[in-house]
């Protein structure tokens, strides 16, 4: 590398689109601030690429399609080893793995052992040790499934990932993503910014005709069982409700729809983080989640795990084994919306 050439940095975060919006985008901006002339490439999976393209158009991409990450263990390893060869050929000056899932840590370990400059999270076993244990049928399932079992890190405070950090006095304003980047990764000078500049959807604005606009997370996982009742009660109060499923919708359109709304109501799901990226206020239906973990703008009180919803998810809904749903009632959510609207007047 000559002095005229920019340094090449590869950042890895392959989890879902909400995770990319909340963690990868602020991390990319952090490294752009640290190295203004660097050539940054982002390794992503699925629609994660679309998020970064909208947020930071100058970033280059390596994007894995669904077929590039097989569910089966051996084909997945083979696919990621092929990816590793491509990465080695790019001669990056620094590779940063911010991911905590197994295959990205597997990839980081291979690259580290191949002599690449790897920072962040990586698998504790060498690739050969992993293969030997697998062939000898000694590889335990928890090693592949639990970061506490398989993950090491060059970030000295990555163990902070596992504690009840949200119960401390020094609570990060942006919840888990800020905790992960500033504390776990040690990006202490990070100016947390996950906002994506997006024009509000003109069609939705025209349909709403000046009404207060609420987006409901219709296909969130886990979903809110009283969604239809909540939607009807909001509409009865004159609120415009947008609730179209948008699983296959292009990312720019998703964000534009959310940006056109005044409030997004959602259980803990990707809708929360996409709404934050679009700059729209959020009302979290907390369920069993402590709001301090996610730091929405507003939240219902936690109600704990709902046995009825868990039963339904497990498809164990026999007539003689029905359980009462303890999810927050629509009336309570409506009261929260009323308070939010009143505060804007």
N, C-alpha and C positions, 0 to 999 in steps of 0.2 A: 504493500500500500504506500503510495506517495502522499506527500503533504497536501496535494491538490484533491485527493480523493476523500469523499466523506466516509466516516466510519459507518459500518453496516451493522444494524441491530435487529435481531429477530425476537419478537415478543410472542409468547405462547399462552393462550387461554382458550380452551376448546369447549367450554361448557355452553349452556343455552344462551339464547339471544339476550335475555334479561341480564344474565351474568356478564355478558360482553358489554352491555350498556353500562352496567353499574360498576364494573371493576376494570375491564380492559380499556375502555375509553379514557377514564381518568388516569390510568397507568401510562397509556400512550402519550397523553398530554404532559404527564410528569417527565417522561424521557425526552419529549420534544423541548421542554423548557431546560432540561439539563444539558442536552446536546442539540442546539438549534440547527446545526448543519448536517445532522446524521440522516442516513437513509434508513428509515424504519420499515420493517416488514412485519405483518401480523399473521400468525398462524391461527386459523379459526376453523369452525365446523358449521356446516349448514348456513343458516341465515345470519350467523355472526358477522360474516363479511359485509353484509348489507348495512348493518349498524355502523361499522367503522367507516365505510365508504361515505355515509351521510355525515358522520361526525368529523372526520379528518380525511378529506379527499386525497391528500398527497401521500398517504400511507400505501405501501405496496402490500400484496396479499399472497399467501399460500392458503388455499381453502380446501378443506376435505368435504367431499360429498358423502351422503349416507353410505353408499357402497364402499367408500374408502375406509370405513370403520365398522367392520363386520362384528356381529354379536359373538361369534365363536372365537375362542381364545387364540388358537393357533393362526387362523386366517388374519385376525387382528394384529398379532405380532408380525406376521409376514408383511402386512400392509404398512405398518409403522416403520419396519426396517427399510422398506423401499423408500419411504418418506425421508428417513434419516440419510440415505445416500444422496438424495436431492439436496437436502440442507447442507451436508458437508461440501457438496459441489459449489454452493453459493459463497463459501468462505466468509461467513459472518465474523465480525470482530467480537461480538458479544451475543450470546443466546440467553434469554431470560424466560424461565418457565414459571409463570404465576399460577399454573393449574395445580389442583390437588387431587385429580382423578388418576386412575392407575396408568392408562396407556400414555398420556402425556409425560408422566414421571418415568415410565419405561423408556420412552423416546429420549428424554433428557439424560437418563443414565447411560444409554448407548452412546449418545453424542459426547458426554463427559469422558467416557472411557476411550473414545476415539480421538481424544485430544482437543476437542472443541472447548472454547471458553464458555462454560455453562454457569449461570447464576440462578438461584432459586431452588425449586423443588425437584427431587429426583428419587428414583427407586433405590432402596437400600441394598438389594442384591445386584450383582452384575447380571447382565443378560445371560451369560453362560450358566451362572449359578441358578437362575430362574428356570432355564431349560432343563438343567440336570434334575432339579427338584420335581418339575412337572413330569419328566419321563420316568422318574422313580416313584411317581404317585405320592410324593411327600409334600407337595405344595398345598397348603391349607387355604380353604376358601376365604377366610378372613384376611389373608395376606393381600389378596387381590381387591377386596371390597372395603377395607378400612384404612384410611390414610395413616392412622396411628400405628398400623402394623407395617405398611410398606414404604412410608415416605420419610426421607431425610431432606434437609434444606440447608443452603448456604445462608439463608436469612436466620439470624440467631434467635429471633423471637417468634418463629413460626409456631412454636408450641402454644402461644397465646390463642391460637385458633380453637383450641379444645376447651378452654375454661369458660365459666359463666361471666364473660367480660361485660355483658350488658347490666350486670348487677353492681358494677363499680361506680364510684362517684364521678369519674372522668368519662362520661358517656359521649361518644362521638356524635356529632350533629347529624351525620348522614347514615348512622347505623352500621351494619355489618361491613358494607364495602369500604367505608372509611377506616374502620377498625382493621380490616384485613390489610389494606395498603399501608396505612401509617404505622400501625403497631406490628402486625405479623411480618410484613415485608420490610419495615424500617424506613419507609419513605416519609421521613419526619417533616420535610419541607413541602410535601404535597399540598397543592391548592385544589381541593376536591371539586371537580367539575365534570358532570356527566350530561350536561344539557346539550341537546342537538337542535340547532336552528332549523325550524320547519314551518312552512306556511300552513295555517289551519285549513282544513278541508272546506272548500267553498260550497260544495253541495250540502254538507251537513249544516253549515251556518244558514243556508237559505231555507232548509227544511225546518230549522228550529225557530225561525222568524222572531228573534229577539227573546225567546224564552230562556230560562235557566237550563243548562244542558248538562246531563249526567250520562256518563258511560258506565254500563254494567258489564262485568266480566262474565259472559255467558258460558265460555268453555274453559274457565280456569280449572286447574287441578291443584288441590281439591276444590270442588265447587260449593256454592252456597245453596242449600236445598230449598230456600224460600224465595228464590230469585224471581219467579214469575209473579208471585204475590207482591213482592217489593216493587217490581216494575209497574204493575197496575196501580198501586197506591201512589207512586210518584207521578204517574200520568194523570191520575185523578186530581192531584194538587196543581196541575198545570205545568209540570216539569217535562221538558223534552228528554226522552230516554233513547240513547243509542245503544243497541245491544246485539249487533250482528256478530256472529262468530267470525273471527278473522285469522284462523289457523293458517290458511294458505294465501292470505293477502300479502302483497309486496310490503316490505318493511316501511318504505316511505309513506305508503297509503295508511298503514296502521298508525304511524306516528301522527300523520296529518289529521286523522279522525280523532285521536286523543287530544291533540293540540286545539281542536275546535271546541272541545268540551270544557265546562267550568270545573267539573269534578269527576273523578273516577272512583267508583265503589267496587272493591274487590276483596276477596279473601287473599291470604298470602300466595302470590302467584306472579308470573312474569308481567301481568298487567300493571302491577304497582311500579315496577322499575321502568317499564316503557312510558308510563304516565309521567314519572319523574324526569325521564329524558326529554319528553315533549314539553315539560314545564307546566303540567296540569296538576292541580291540587288532588290529593288522594285521601280517601276515607277507607281505612282498613277494617274489614270484618275480621277481627282478630282470631276468633276460634281458640285454638290451643297455643297460639303464638304470642309471645310477649311483644307488644308493640315497640319496646325499646330496641329490639333486634333490628327492626326494619325502619324505624323512625318515619312513619307516614306523617302527613300534615295533621290528620285526625284519625281516631281509632275508637272502635267500640271496646268495652271491657272484655278481657279474655274470658271465655266460658269453659275452657278445658276441652279435652277430646270428646267428641260426640259419639257415643256408642252406636246410635242408630245409623249415622253416616258411615262409620267404620264397618258396620255390618253390611250395609248396602254395597260398599266398595268391594268387600270380600264376597259379595253375591250370596251371603248367608241370610237370606230374607224369608225363611220359612214362616208360615202363618203363625205357628205356635212359639215363635221366638222373636216377636217384635219388641223393639226397644223405643223408649221415648227420645225424641230429638231435643237436645239441649242447646242447639244453635241459637244465636241471638235472633229475636223476633223482628219482623219487618217494621213494626211500630217503633222499636228502639232506633233502628237505622234511620227511619223517617225523622225522628226527633233530632238526631245528629245533623241531618241535612238541613232541617229548619234553622238550627243554631248557626250553621255555616253560612246559609243564605242571609240570615238576619245580620250577621257580622259584616257582610259585604255592603249592606245598605248604608 
